[in-house]
Amino acid sequence: MTDDMKYIYLRSHPLMSSLTEQKLKEIATMAKMRTACRGKVISYGDDGHTCVHFLVEGKVKITDNSSSENQLIKDILVEPDIFGDLSLDGQLSNNYEAAEALTTNTIVVSFHIDDFKRILEDNPIMALSYVRKVNTKLQKMENRHAELAFLDTKDRLIRFIKNWARADGNQMGDKIILNNYLTHSDIAGFIATSRQSVNMLLNELRSSGMLGYNRKHIELNNPIGWN
């Protein structure tokens, strides 16, 4: 990919909003850009050569594959988000964690960890924005842990769908439409239940009139009730 293409994608990312045009063009020359098809694993790098990835188009799931039986989905990301070695220490703290593209033509712009640290050192406003972004992601993880501890499976599924709608839903008339890029197994991995339970509960929600779904879309009826 050309530096011009990297510049165009980075210019639209919120973390880069404080940078001048000239500074952003300089940063684009440090970046690598790649397109991943659905199911493609996006590497975090290796010890000493880790990366921070900017998700500029598409969706990505972050998984923990430490269990041979069940895949835990730690997060589902939509553009614009970041992932990778967010601690900036150049070490892979969890060798079981992986990122996988959920959509066709998922595009990420990546920085080697040493280059990214220099960028933050030279741009303190961007560094503060980065700290706020990472803190928000940590708070999101804490909220998920609380949901797993205190909510039953149906309530976890409803909370998941609500958050999904807020992050990636499109209101059309009296419905909220979600592009259905997640399998029942993906949802099960996120809310810590079985695929069969997700299928049963979605059918229950459909029978109650709260939603409709097929392989391509999920339609949430009564948007006020889903907010």
N, CA, C and O of each residue as an XYZ file, in Angstrom:
908
protein
N       0.841     -1.199      0.000
C       0.000      0.000      0.000
C       0.880      1.254      0.000
O       1.945      1.273      0.616
N       0.425      2.290     -0.692
C       1.193      3.512     -0.784
C       1.053      4.324      0.500
O       0.108      4.152      1.270
N       2.036      5.224      0.708
C       1.954      6.103      1.873
C       0.711      6.980      1.817
O       0.146      7.325      2.854
N       0.279      7.345      0.596
C      -0.922      8.168      0.469
C      -2.148      7.436      0.998
O      -2.983      8.038      1.672
N      -2.266      6.134      0.701
C      -3.404      5.367      1.195
C      -3.357      5.251      2.716
O      -4.382      5.382      3.385
N      -2.174      5.007      3.254
C      -2.045      4.931      4.711
C      -2.404      6.266      5.340
O      -3.061      6.307      6.380
N      -1.982      7.347      4.724
C      -2.305      8.681      5.234
C      -3.819      8.904      5.259
O      -4.348      9.438      6.234
N      -4.519      8.501      4.198
C      -5.967      8.700      4.113
C      -6.684      7.959      5.236
O      -7.583      8.506      5.876
N      -6.282      6.709      5.471
C      -6.927      5.932      6.528
C      -6.590      6.479      7.917
O      -7.472      6.572      8.770
N      -5.336      6.840      8.152
C      -4.949      7.341      9.470
C      -5.576      8.693      9.766
O      -5.890      8.995     10.918
N      -5.762      9.510      8.735
C      -6.345     10.845      8.930
C      -7.745     10.761      9.535
O      -8.158     11.665     10.261
N      -8.473      9.694      9.246
C      -9.844      9.558      9.736
C      -9.922      8.891     11.106
O     -11.008      8.769     11.672
N      -8.769      8.454     11.651
C      -8.795      7.766     12.939
C      -8.763      8.782     14.079
O      -7.933      9.691     14.059
N      -9.655      8.652     15.083
C      -9.733      9.652     16.165
C      -8.423      9.880     16.897
O      -8.149     11.007     17.309
N      -7.597      8.847     17.076
C      -6.346      9.031     17.810
C      -5.374      9.951     17.080
O      -4.452     10.495     17.687
N      -5.579     10.121     15.792
C      -4.660     10.940     14.999
C      -5.184     12.356     14.771
O      -4.569     13.137     14.044
N      -6.324     12.690     15.392
C      -6.994     13.948     15.066
C      -6.207     15.187     15.481
O      -6.431     16.265     14.931
N      -5.287     15.057     16.440
C      -4.542     16.230     16.923
C      -3.301     16.522     16.083
O      -2.632     17.531     16.307
N      -2.984     15.662     15.125
C      -1.743     15.804     14.365
C      -1.928     16.717     13.162
O      -2.999     16.768     12.557
N      -0.868     17.431     12.833
C      -0.885     18.256     11.625
C      -0.784     17.352     10.399
O      -0.411     16.182     10.496
N      -1.121     17.917      9.257
C      -1.050     17.153      8.007
C       0.367     16.667      7.745
O       0.569     15.522      7.343
N       1.350     17.533      7.971
C       2.735     17.154      7.721
C       3.186     16.046      8.661
O       3.839     15.092      8.238
N       2.835     16.174      9.939
C       3.210     15.143     10.910
C       2.558     13.816     10.560
O       3.187     12.763     10.659
N       1.296     13.868     10.150
C       0.588     12.639      9.814
C       1.205     11.963      8.587
O       1.270     10.735      8.521
N       1.648     12.747      7.636
C       2.296     12.168      6.458
C       3.618     11.504      6.836
O       3.979     10.468      6.277
N       4.338     12.100      7.785
C       5.588     11.485      8.255
C       5.299     10.160      8.960
O       6.012      9.176      8.766
N       4.246     10.146      9.778
C       3.896      8.934     10.512
C       3.463      7.832      9.563
O       3.760      6.660      9.794
N       2.763      8.196      8.498
C       2.283      7.190      7.546
C       3.424      6.397      6.935
O       3.253      5.227      6.594
N       4.586      7.020      6.793
C       5.728      6.311      6.202
C       6.251      5.212      7.129
O       6.926      4.291      6.667
N       5.950      5.294      8.432
C       6.400      4.279      9.384
C       5.469      3.073      9.440
O       5.838      2.015      9.950
N       4.269      3.242      8.916
C       3.230      2.235      9.114
C       3.259      1.171      8.023
O       3.764      1.388      6.922
N       2.706      0.030      8.361
C       2.425     -1.011      7.392
C       0.915     -1.185      7.319
O       0.218     -1.057      8.326
N       0.418     -1.476      6.133
C      -1.010     -1.605      5.933
C      -1.301     -2.950      5.301
O      -0.602     -3.383      4.385
N      -2.336     -3.607      5.795
C      -2.683     -4.920      5.238
C      -4.186     -5.095      5.206
O      -4.925     -4.484      5.979
N      -4.616     -5.944      4.293
C      -6.020     -6.322      4.189
C      -6.152     -7.789      4.540
O      -5.422     -8.630      4.014
N      -7.087     -8.097      5.435
C      -7.282     -9.474      5.877
C      -8.688     -9.931      5.505
O      -9.654     -9.191      5.687
N      -8.800    -11.143      4.989
C     -10.105    -11.703      4.685
C     -10.700    -12.316      5.948
O      -9.992    -12.505      6.936
N     -11.980    -12.625      5.925
C     -12.653    -13.207      7.078
C     -11.952    -14.499      7.507
O     -11.654    -15.357      6.676
N     -11.696    -14.626      8.798
C     -11.036    -15.808      9.335
C      -9.527    -15.712      9.401
O      -8.877    -16.589      9.971
N      -8.952    -14.654      8.824
C      -7.498    -14.486      8.834
C      -7.035    -13.996     10.198
O      -7.601    -13.056     10.757
N      -5.992    -14.646     10.731
C      -5.412    -14.222     12.005
C      -4.453    -13.063     11.754
O      -3.627    -13.116     10.843
N      -4.569    -12.020     12.566
C      -3.699    -10.845     12.468
C      -2.709    -10.917     13.618
O      -3.089    -10.769     14.779
N      -1.471    -11.137     13.308
C      -0.465    -11.401     14.331
C      -0.146    -10.156     15.152
O      -0.111     -9.040     14.636
N       0.089    -10.380     16.454
C       0.553     -9.303     17.317
C       2.052     -9.099     17.169
O       2.591     -8.127     17.698
N       2.726     -9.975     16.474
C       4.179     -9.953     16.365
C       4.785    -10.996     17.270
O       4.131    -11.975     17.628
N       6.042    -10.788     17.646
C       6.689    -11.686     18.594
C       7.473    -10.849     19.599
O       7.576     -9.632     19.449
N       8.019    -11.490     20.609
C       8.745    -10.747     21.646
C       9.812     -9.854     21.035
O      10.673    -10.318     20.288
N       9.749     -8.593     21.351
C      10.717     -7.637     20.833
C      10.331     -7.025     19.504
O      10.941     -6.047     19.072
N       9.322     -7.590     18.844
C       8.894     -7.077     17.543
C       7.371     -6.988     17.484
O       6.753     -7.336     16.477
N       6.781     -6.517     18.572
C       5.330     -6.438     18.642
C       4.810     -5.189     17.936
O       5.573     -4.288     17.588
N       3.491     -5.157     17.733
C       2.869     -4.068     16.983
C       1.625     -3.546     17.693
O       1.004     -4.242     18.496
N       1.280     -2.300     17.373
C      -0.029     -1.743     17.685
C      -0.764     -1.622     16.359
O      -0.244     -1.056     15.398
N      -1.979     -2.161     16.317
C      -2.771     -2.163     15.095
C      -3.915     -1.159     15.204
O      -4.613     -1.114     16.217
N      -4.101     -0.366     14.173
C      -5.250      0.523     14.045
C      -6.245     -0.153     13.104
O      -5.948     -0.381     11.931
N      -7.414     -0.467     13.625
C      -8.468     -1.050     12.796
C      -9.184      0.091     12.076
O      -9.901      0.870     12.703
N      -8.990      0.190     10.768
C      -9.543      1.322     10.022
C     -10.727      0.932      9.157
O     -11.455      1.798      8.671
N     -10.927     -0.371      8.961
C     -12.105     -0.831      8.219
C     -12.355     -2.290      8.556
O     -11.434     -3.106      8.539
N     -13.625     -2.621      8.867
C     -13.967     -4.003      9.157
C     -14.146     -4.277     10.644
O     -14.187     -3.360     11.464
N     -14.252     -5.567     10.969
C     -14.477     -6.024     12.333
C     -13.448     -7.101     12.683
O     -12.999     -7.861     11.826
N     -13.091     -7.142     13.971
C     -12.083     -8.097     14.448
C     -12.542     -8.662     15.787
O     -13.101     -7.941     16.613
N     -12.302     -9.957     15.998
C     -12.543    -10.514     17.331
C     -11.212    -10.859     17.971
O     -10.293    -11.343     17.310
N     -11.122    -10.597     19.284
C      -9.936    -10.920     20.068
C     -10.258    -12.180     20.866
O     -11.205    -12.192     21.652
N      -9.488    -13.220     20.669
C      -9.797    -14.510     21.283
C      -8.692    -14.947     22.237
O      -7.538    -14.537     22.118
N      -9.084    -15.791     23.185
C      -8.144    -16.453     24.078
C      -8.296    -17.946     23.845
O      -9.340    -18.529     24.138
N      -7.244    -18.561     23.314
C      -7.296    -19.961     22.925
C      -6.548    -20.862     23.901
O      -6.019    -21.904     23.512
N      -6.506    -20.456     25.175
C      -5.780    -21.250     26.164
C      -6.483    -22.554     26.477
O      -5.854    -23.501     26.949
N      -7.799    -22.614     26.218
C      -8.542    -23.856     26.432
C      -8.712    -24.580     25.116
O      -9.066    -23.970     24.107
N      -8.462    -25.880     25.120
C      -8.606    -26.670     23.898
C     -10.064    -26.985     23.601
O     -10.388    -27.433     22.501
N     -10.955    -26.754     24.579
C     -12.357    -27.117     24.418
C     -13.217    -25.940     23.943
O     -14.029    -26.086     23.028
N     -13.035    -24.787     24.564
C     -13.875    -23.642     24.243
C     -13.024    -22.425     23.936
O     -12.014    -22.172     24.593
N     -13.447    -21.674     22.923
C     -12.752    -20.443     22.572
C     -13.426    -19.283     23.284
O     -14.608    -19.019     23.066
N     -12.676    -18.586     24.137
C     -13.182    -17.402     24.806
C     -12.954    -16.191     23.915
O     -11.836    -15.950     23.460
N     -14.001    -15.438     23.669
C     -13.867    -14.200     22.907
C     -13.788    -13.042     23.891
O     -14.758    -12.737     24.585
N     -12.634    -12.406     23.944
C     -12.394    -11.341     24.906
C     -12.994    -10.012     24.476
O     -13.412     -9.215     25.316
N     -13.037     -9.770     23.166
C     -13.568     -8.505     22.693
C     -13.937     -8.637     21.227
O     -13.380     -9.460     20.501
N     -14.881     -7.816     20.809
C     -15.250     -7.698     19.398
C     -15.091     -6.237     19.029
O     -15.735     -5.367     19.615
N     -14.238     -5.969     18.064
C     -13.852     -4.602     17.729
C     -14.479     -4.170     16.405
O     -14.578     -4.951     15.459
N     -14.896     -2.918     16.364
C     -15.349     -2.292     15.124
C     -14.469     -1.065     14.892
O     -13.872     -0.518     15.819
N     -14.408     -0.655     13.636
C     -13.585      0.509     13.340
C     -14.235      1.778     13.909
O     -15.463      1.864     13.898
N     -13.479      2.764     14.403
C     -12.033      2.757     14.544
C     -11.634      2.300     15.944
O     -12.060      2.895     16.933
N     -10.835      1.265     16.034
C     -10.380      0.789     17.335
C      -8.916      0.425     17.215
O      -8.339      0.511     16.130
N      -8.317      0.026     18.303
C      -6.904     -0.361     18.317
C      -6.770     -1.686     19.049
O      -7.588     -2.020     19.906
N      -5.735     -2.436     18.707
C      -5.443     -3.684     19.398
C      -3.979     -4.032     19.179
O      -3.265     -3.354     18.440
N      -3.551     -5.093     19.830
C      -2.148     -5.492     19.737
C      -1.458     -5.330     21.078
O      -2.057     -5.554     22.129
N      -0.197     -4.942     21.031
C       0.590     -4.770     22.259
C       0.303     -3.394     22.849
O       1.126     -2.483     22.751
N      -0.871     -3.250     23.463
C      -1.294     -1.946     23.964
C      -0.513     -1.508     25.193
O      -0.529     -0.329     25.545
N       0.178     -2.446     25.857
C       1.016     -2.075     27.005
C       2.310     -1.403     26.568
O       2.983     -0.765     27.378
N       2.659     -1.538     25.308
C       3.847     -0.907     24.708
C       5.156     -1.407     25.302
O       6.164     -0.703     25.243
N       5.162     -2.614     25.878
C       6.402     -3.098     26.501
C       7.198     -4.038     25.601
O       8.252     -4.530     26.004
N       6.710     -4.293     24.391
C       7.450     -5.139     23.461
C       7.408     -6.607     23.791
O       8.151     -7.395     23.206
N       6.546     -6.997     24.727
C       6.429     -8.399     25.128
C       5.000     -8.871     24.903
O       4.049     -8.120     25.120
N       4.857    -10.102     24.474
C       3.538    -10.692     24.335
C       3.162    -11.314     25.667
O       3.605    -12.414     25.995
N       2.343    -10.606     26.433
C       2.015    -11.059     27.785
C       1.117    -12.290     27.780
O       1.100    -13.049     28.749
N       0.376    -12.491     26.705
C      -0.517    -13.642     26.613
C      -0.349    -14.279     25.243
O      -0.905    -13.799     24.255
N       0.426    -15.369     25.186
C       0.680    -16.011     23.911
C      -0.541    -16.718     23.348
O      -0.532    -17.153     22.196
N      -1.597    -16.836     24.154
C      -2.816    -17.486     23.678
C      -3.775    -16.497     23.029
O      -4.734    -16.907     22.377
N      -3.530    -15.203     23.198
C      -4.428    -14.207     22.631
C      -4.151    -14.025     21.149
O      -3.000    -14.015     20.713
N      -5.226    -13.882     20.381
C      -5.085    -13.710     18.935
C      -6.188    -12.800     18.426
O      -7.236    -12.659     19.057
N      -5.943    -12.189     17.284
C      -6.938    -11.353     16.615
C      -7.318    -12.011     15.296
O      -6.456    -12.475     14.550
N      -8.614    -12.045     15.017
C      -9.100    -12.701     13.802
C     -10.104    -11.791     13.102
O     -11.020    -11.262     13.733
N      -9.925    -11.613     11.793
C     -10.842    -10.775     11.018
C     -12.215    -11.435     10.935
O     -12.330    -12.635     10.686
N     -13.246    -10.634     11.149
C     -14.619    -11.125     11.082
C     -15.297    -10.782      9.768
O     -16.347    -11.339      9.447
N     -14.711     -9.876      9.008
C     -15.341     -9.401      7.779
C     -14.354     -9.448      6.622
O     -13.139     -9.400      6.812
N     -14.904     -9.544      5.427
C     -14.083     -9.479      4.221
C     -13.475     -8.083      4.095
O     -14.116     -7.083      4.419
N     -12.235     -8.029      3.623
C     -11.539     -6.747      3.427
C     -11.419     -5.941      4.717
O     -11.643     -4.730      4.732
N     -11.062     -6.631      5.798
C     -10.721     -5.936      7.037
C      -9.352     -5.290      6.858
O      -8.396     -5.956      6.462
N      -9.258     -4.004      7.149
C      -8.009     -3.262      6.895
C      -7.437     -2.766      8.215
O      -8.137     -2.140      9.011
N      -6.155     -3.052      8.439
C      -5.456     -2.555      9.619
C      -4.196     -1.814      9.181
O      -3.528     -2.193      8.219
N      -3.894     -0.756      9.909
C      -2.640     -0.022      9.736
C      -1.836     -0.250     11.013
O      -2.318      0.010     12.116
N      -0.605     -0.740     10.853
C       0.163     -1.236     12.001
C       1.474     -0.478     12.165
O       2.094     -0.039     11.196
N       1.877     -0.339     13.441
C       3.145      0.296     13.772
C       3.975     -0.652     14.626
O       3.461     -1.261     15.564
N       5.254     -0.776     14.304
C       6.176     -1.471     15.184
C       6.192     -0.735     16.520
O       6.110      0.493     16.560
N       6.297     -1.477     17.596
C       6.125     -0.898     18.927
C       7.121      0.225     19.206
O       6.759      1.218     19.836
N       8.362      0.091     18.753
C       9.359      1.146     18.994
C       9.003      2.428     18.243
O       9.152      3.529     18.773
N       8.527      2.274     16.997
C       8.103      3.447     16.229
C       6.912      4.124     16.890
O       6.847      5.351     16.955
N       5.974      3.326     17.379
C       4.766      3.899     17.973
C       5.093      4.649     19.259
O       4.516      5.703     19.527
N       6.004      4.118     20.047
C       6.397      4.823     21.276
C       7.042      6.159     20.951
O       6.812      7.146     21.650
N       7.840      6.200     19.908
C       8.451      7.474     19.512
C       7.383      8.463     19.049
O       7.480      9.658     19.329
N       6.375      7.971     18.348
C       5.282      8.844     17.906
C       4.582      9.460     19.111
O       4.300     10.658     19.118
N       4.302      8.655     20.123
C       3.635      9.173     21.326
C       4.516     10.156     22.077
O       4.022     11.165     22.578
N       5.809      9.882     22.164
C       6.729     10.783     22.854
C       6.788     12.145     22.173
O       6.933     13.172     22.836
N       6.674     12.150     20.846
C       6.770     13.403     20.091
C       5.440     14.142     20.023
O       5.406     15.300     19.606
N       4.337     13.496     20.424
C       3.006     14.091     20.279
C       2.207     13.875     21.565
O       1.400     12.949     21.646
N       2.429     14.725     22.567
C       1.811     14.506     23.889
C       0.288     14.519     23.886
O      -0.326     13.801     24.674
N      -0.339     15.314     23.023
C      -1.808     15.317     22.987
C      -2.313     13.964     22.512
O      -3.281     13.431     23.052
N      -1.654     13.411     21.499
C      -2.021     12.075     21.027
C      -1.773     11.035     22.114
O      -2.550     10.093     22.267
N      -0.682     11.209     22.873
C      -0.373     10.270     23.956
C      -1.481     10.257     24.999
O      -1.855      9.193     25.492
N      -2.016     11.440     25.344
C      -3.116     11.503     26.301
C      -4.360     10.814     25.753
O      -5.067     10.119     26.482
N      -4.621     11.012     24.464
C      -5.766     10.344     23.842
C      -5.596      8.832     23.870
O      -6.561      8.092     24.061
N      -4.362      8.382     23.678
C      -4.088      6.949     23.717
C      -4.346      6.392     25.119
O      -4.941      5.324     25.263
N      -3.907      7.105     26.138
C      -4.129      6.662     27.515
C      -5.625      6.567     27.808
O      -6.081      5.599     28.416
N      -6.382      7.566     27.378
C      -7.833      7.540     27.597
C      -8.471      6.359     26.872
O      -9.373      5.714     27.409
N      -8.010      6.073     25.659
C      -8.566      4.962     24.893
C      -8.296      3.634     25.584
O      -9.200      2.807     25.709
N      -7.074      3.420     26.031
C      -6.730      2.169     26.706
C      -7.510      2.039     28.010
O      -7.967      0.951     28.358
N      -7.663      3.161     28.737
C      -8.425      3.135     29.989
C      -9.884      2.759     29.727
O     -10.478      2.003     30.495
N     -10.458      3.283     28.650
C     -11.836      2.932     28.289
C     -11.964      1.444     27.994
O     -12.955      0.816     28.366
N     -10.964      0.881     27.327
C     -11.005     -0.545     27.028
C     -10.902     -1.380     28.309
O     -11.553     -2.419     28.427
N     -10.093     -0.931     29.261
C      -9.993     -1.642     30.534
C     -11.310     -1.592     31.305
O     -11.727     -2.590     31.892
N     -11.962     -0.435     31.304
C     -13.253     -0.311     31.976
C     -14.291     -1.217     31.326
O     -15.135     -1.800     32.007
N     -14.222     -1.330     30.016
C     -15.141     -2.210     29.298
C     -14.941     -3.663     29.716
O     -15.911     -4.402     29.887
N     -13.683     -4.072     29.881
C     -13.399     -5.429     30.323
C     -13.894     -5.662     31.746
O     -14.411     -6.737     32.052
N     -13.742     -4.660     32.626
C     -14.240     -4.790     34.001
C     -15.757     -4.947     34.019
O     -16.293     -5.734     34.800
N     -16.440     -4.208     33.169
C     -17.897     -4.334     33.098
C     -18.296     -5.729     32.628
O     -19.274     -6.295     33.116
N     -17.547     -6.280     31.690
C     -17.843     -7.630     31.211
C     -17.664     -8.653     32.317
O     -18.477     -9.568     32.449
N     -16.625     -8.516     33.106
C     -16.396     -9.453     34.211
C     -17.560     -9.392     35.201
O     -18.000    -10.422     35.711
N     -18.059     -8.180     35.470
C     -19.193     -8.037     36.377
C     -20.439     -8.704     35.800
O     -21.198     -9.340     36.531
N     -20.652     -8.563     34.491
C     -21.807     -9.196     33.856
C     -21.723    -10.713     33.956
O     -22.730    -11.371     34.218
N     -20.543    -11.270     33.753
C     -20.382    -12.717     33.842
C     -20.646    -13.217     35.250
O     -21.123    -14.335     35.443
N     -20.333    -12.379     36.240
C     -20.500    -12.799     37.630
C     -21.931    -12.660     38.120
O     -22.384    -13.466     38.932
N     -22.662    -11.638     37.637
C     -23.936    -11.307     38.264
C     -25.168    -11.468     37.376
O     -26.287    -11.449     37.889
N     -25.003    -11.625     36.070
C     -26.153    -11.760     35.189
C     -26.322    -13.203     34.738
O     -25.340    -13.923     34.561
N     -27.586    -13.629     34.550
C     -27.794    -14.965     34.001
C     -27.588    -14.928     32.486
O     -27.372    -13.865     31.905
N     -27.657    -16.090     31.861
C     -27.292    -16.192     30.448
C     -28.173    -15.325     29.559
O     -27.669    -14.652     28.661
N     -29.475    -15.332     29.795
C     -30.374    -14.537     28.953
C     -30.078    -13.051     29.099
O     -30.035    -12.329     28.103
N     -29.875    -12.589     30.320
C     -29.567    -11.171     30.522
C     -28.221    -10.799     29.896
O     -28.061     -9.693     29.379
N     -27.248    -11.726     29.943
C     -25.955    -11.451     29.292
C     -26.130    -11.321     27.790
O     -25.512    -10.460     27.163
N     -26.971    -12.173     27.207
C     -27.211    -12.090     25.767
C     -27.899    -10.774     25.410
O     -27.518    -10.123     24.438
N     -28.897    -10.382     26.176
C     -29.591     -9.129     25.902
C     -28.646     -7.945     26.047
O     -28.667     -7.031     25.223
N     -27.813     -7.953     27.094
C     -26.839     -6.873     27.273
C     -25.842     -6.831     26.116
O     -25.464     -5.757     25.648
N     -25.422     -8.013     25.662
C     -24.502     -8.088     24.524
C     -25.136     -7.471     23.280
O     -24.499     -6.675     22.590
N     -26.386     -7.832     22.990
C     -27.049     -7.311     21.791
C     -27.229     -5.793     21.899
O     -27.054     -5.077     20.913
N     -27.577     -5.302     23.091
C     -27.713     -3.852     23.289
C     -26.399     -3.136     22.986
O     -26.383     -2.129     22.279
N     -25.296     -3.662     23.527
C     -23.997     -3.028     23.299
C     -23.591     -3.112     21.831
O     -23.006     -2.176     21.286
N     -23.902     -4.231     21.202
C     -23.617     -4.396     19.780
C     -24.391     -3.360     18.967
O     -23.848     -2.754     18.043
N     -25.653     -3.161     19.314
C     -26.477     -2.194     18.593
C     -25.939     -0.770     18.762
O     -25.929      0.013     17.812
N     -25.486     -0.436     19.991
C     -24.936      0.902     20.211
C     -23.662      1.122     19.394
O     -23.436      2.208     18.860
N     -22.837      0.082     19.306
C     -21.544      0.224     18.637
C     -21.649      0.159     17.122
O     -20.885      0.813     16.412
N     -22.608     -0.641     16.621
C     -22.553     -0.939     15.184
C     -23.927     -1.057     14.539
O     -24.042     -1.579     13.431
N     -24.966     -0.583     15.209
C     -26.305     -0.701     14.649
C     -26.685      0.482     13.777
O     -26.136      1.575     13.919
N     -27.631      0.254     12.871
C     -28.157      1.301     12.004
C     -29.670      1.364     12.174
O     -30.367      0.374     11.951
N     -30.176      2.534     12.571
C     -31.619      2.656     12.752
C     -32.277      2.908     11.406
O     -31.899      3.820     10.671
N     -33.267      2.082     11.099
C     -34.023      2.205      9.857
C     -35.507      2.148     10.220
O     -36.056      1.078     10.485
N     -36.143      3.325     10.227
C     -37.541      3.392     10.605
C     -37.714      3.007     12.069
O     -37.123      3.614     12.961
N     -38.536      1.984     12.297
C     -38.805      1.556     13.667
C     -37.969      0.344     14.060
O     -38.339     -0.389     14.978
N     -36.849      0.123     13.378
C     -35.982     -1.011     13.685
C     -34.524     -0.567     13.786
O     -34.139      0.454     13.217
N     -33.717     -1.341     14.513
C     -32.264     -1.209     14.478
C     -31.729     -2.429     13.750
O     -32.036     -3.562     14.122
N     -30.929     -2.204     12.713
C     -30.424     -3.291     11.878
C     -28.952     -3.522     12.177
O     -28.153     -2.586     12.179
N     -28.601     -4.782     12.433
C     -27.214     -5.190     12.630
C     -26.797     -6.109     11.510
O     -27.494     -7.081     11.219
N     -25.676     -5.829     10.874
C     -25.102     -6.793      9.938
C     -24.603     -7.986     10.739
O     -23.821     -7.824     11.676
N     -25.044     -9.166     10.382
C     -24.791    -10.348     11.206
C     -23.487    -11.028     10.793
O     -23.501    -12.031     10.079
N     -22.355    -10.475     11.250
C     -21.056    -11.065     10.943
C     -20.573    -12.002     12.044
O     -19.449    -12.500     11.977
N     -21.406    -12.253     13.061
C     -21.052    -13.140     14.160
C     -21.843    -14.444     14.067
O     -23.042    -14.427     13.787
N     -21.181    -15.558     14.300
C     -21.865    -16.842     14.383
C     -22.427    -17.025     15.785
O     -22.077    -16.286     16.705
N     -23.296    -18.012     15.942
C     -23.791    -18.327     17.279
C     -22.646    -18.750     18.190
O     -22.676    -18.490     19.393
N     -21.642    -19.399     17.620
C     -20.475    -19.792     18.413
C     -19.691    -18.572     18.877
O     -19.178    -18.553     19.995
N     -19.594    -17.534     18.009
C     -18.918    -16.295     18.407
C     -19.634    -15.658     19.599
O     -19.002    -15.273     20.583
N     -20.949    -15.555     19.498
C     -21.717    -14.940     20.585
C     -21.579    -15.764     21.858
O     -21.423    -15.215     22.949
N     -21.637    -17.089     21.711
C     -21.490    -17.966     22.877
C     -20.133    -17.776     23.541
O     -20.030    -17.759     24.767
N     -19.092    -17.634     22.722
C     -17.759    -17.433     23.265
C     -17.613    -16.119     23.996
O     -16.792    -15.994     24.905
N     -18.411    -15.133     23.602
C     -18.331    -13.814     24.234
C     -19.085    -13.776     25.556
O     -18.632    -13.136     26.505
N     -20.242    -14.458     25.635
C     -21.049    -14.381     26.859
C     -20.878    -15.622     27.724
O     -21.609    -15.808     28.697
N     -19.917    -16.469     27.375
C     -19.558    -17.634     28.194
C     -20.725    -18.606     28.368
O     -21.141    -18.912     29.485
N     -21.240    -19.082     27.233
C     -22.277    -20.113     27.280
C     -22.071    -21.032     26.079
O     -21.043    -20.946     25.407
N     -23.018    -21.894     25.806
C     -22.900    -22.826     24.690
C     -23.609    -22.275     23.453
O     -24.499    -21.430     23.552
N     -23.201    -22.766     22.306
C     -23.859    -22.367     21.053
C     -25.342    -22.749     21.083
O     -26.191    -22.005     20.591
N     -25.642    -23.905     21.658
C     -27.026    -24.349     21.737
C     -27.877    -23.393     22.571
O     -29.030    -23.124     22.233
N     -27.301    -22.881     23.668
C     -28.035    -21.929     24.509
C     -28.303    -20.625     23.766
O     -29.387    -20.054     23.885
N     -27.322    -20.153     23.000
C     -27.515    -18.938     22.213
C     -28.632    -19.141     21.195
O     -29.498    -18.281     21.037
N     -28.612    -20.270     20.510
C     -29.643    -20.566     19.517
C     -31.031    -20.597     20.169
O     -31.982    -20.036     19.626
N     -31.146    -21.245     21.320
C     -32.424    -21.339     22.019
C     -32.926    -19.965     22.461
O     -34.104    -19.644     22.303
N     -32.018    -19.155     23.017
C     -32.424    -17.841     23.517
C     -32.768    -16.878     22.386
O     -33.695    -16.080     22.523
N     -32.040    -16.938     21.268
C     -32.391    -16.094     20.128
C     -33.766    -16.471     19.583
O     -34.553    -15.599     19.214
N     -34.052    -17.760     19.535
C     -35.378    -18.194     19.100
C     -36.454    -17.693     20.061
O     -37.548    -17.316     19.642
N     -36.132    -17.693     21.350
C     -37.074    -17.187     22.348
C     -37.327    -15.697     22.163
O     -38.469    -15.244     22.239
N     -36.254    -14.927     21.917
C     -36.403    -13.492     21.696
C     -37.157    -13.208     20.399
O     -37.916    -12.243     20.315
N     -36.946    -14.047     19.396
C     -37.677    -13.883     18.144
C     -39.163    -14.187     18.336
O     -40.018    -13.469     17.819
N     -39.467    -15.246     19.076
C     -40.862    -15.610     19.331
C     -41.590    -14.526     20.123
O     -42.791    -14.317     19.950
N     -40.837    -13.827     21.005
C     -41.458    -12.768     21.810
C     -41.651    -11.476     21.022
O     -42.301    -10.548     21.504
N     -41.087    -11.408     19.799
C     -41.223    -10.212     18.974
C     -40.149     -9.169     19.192
O     -40.207     -8.095     18.593
N     -39.158     -9.460     20.043
C     -38.108     -8.474     20.315
C     -37.153     -8.308     19.141
O     -36.616     -7.220     18.933
N     -36.938     -9.355     18.381
C     -36.007     -9.279     17.263
C     -36.370    -10.304     16.198
O     -37.157    -11.224     16.425
N     -35.773    -10.113     15.039
C     -35.808    -11.093     13.970
C     -34.396    -11.258     13.450
O     -33.604    -10.319     13.523
N     -34.063    -12.414     12.931
C     -32.700    -12.591     12.445
C     -32.642    -13.644     11.351
O     -33.484    -14.537     11.261
N     -31.610    -13.502     10.521
C     -31.247    -14.506      9.532
C     -29.731    -14.489      9.424
O     -29.061    -13.879     10.257
N     -29.186    -15.142      8.422
C     -27.724    -15.229      8.323
C     -27.062    -13.877      8.056
O     -25.893    -13.687      8.390
N     -27.789    -12.946      7.464
C     -27.185    -11.673      7.076
C     -27.470    -10.538      8.051
O     -26.626     -9.663      8.239
N     -28.636    -10.538      8.669
C     -29.023     -9.394      9.483
C     -29.750     -9.825     10.748
O     -30.378    -10.882     10.808
N     -29.639     -8.966     11.758
C     -30.479     -9.055     12.951
C     -31.272     -7.759     13.023
O     -30.695     -6.673     12.958
N     -32.588     -7.864     13.156
C     -33.457     -6.699     13.230
C     -34.012     -6.591     14.647
O     -34.697     -7.497     15.122
N     -33.718     -5.494     15.309
C     -34.216     -5.253     16.664
C     -35.474     -4.409     16.582
O     -35.439     -3.271     16.115
N     -36.567     -4.963     17.030
C     -37.820     -4.228     17.045
C     -37.876     -3.337     18.293
O     -37.244     -3.631     19.307
N     -38.648     -2.238     18.199
C     -38.791     -1.310     19.327
C     -37.430     -0.768     19.770
O     -36.943     -1.143     20.837
N     -36.805      0.108     18.972
C     -35.478      0.648     19.318
C     -35.396      1.256     20.707
O     -34.350      1.170     21.350
N     -36.478      1.873     21.189
C     -36.437      2.482     22.511
C     -36.172      1.423     23.568
O     -35.436      1.663     24.526
N     -36.771      0.253     23.395
C     -36.568     -0.824     24.354
C     -35.167     -1.399     24.328
O     -34.717     -1.985     25.312
N     -34.473     -1.239     23.210
C     -33.102     -1.770     23.099
C     -32.045     -0.748     23.476
O     -30.862     -1.088     23.519
N     -32.428      0.490     23.750
C     -31.449      1.527     24.117
C     -31.081      1.431     25.588
O     -30.272      2.221     26.075
